[in-house]
């Protein structure tokens, strides 16, 4: 099921980027650039929020990871850190691409090749903008995972506590009934 979802998302991304290429040929780069700037701002915010989440939720694990020490941390915990870290990695890539577009685009405007294929270049940058925006949208959705992981862990601990408390109450009542029968 997960593989099918991924395939559908990739197909949706490709269709959107093709549409961005076709319709973006009429959108001047000066109109596209504010959207790139908004994407850069969003990526920066997501990067900061995920970093704060990690620092709050897994401070010891981050400290140990930086020191490269081996611990008895469970494999599940390491996988959770990877899951929590993926939005920061995605945002970093998006941020890098947007920063590079900001450097490359002004130079490319003055090349002969771009002047020959101006509409196609606009379409390419708009398709890139669409792809990066959809990727960043997915990354924003992924930032909900830390809250879900914390909620799941809390529910697990509460269930464990209820079971333990139930076993303790049963044990106490059995001991009391043994004492009263003697």
Helices and strands as residue ranges (DSSP letters): H 2-24, H 29-57, H 59-67, H 75-108, H 112-116, H 118-142, H 145-181
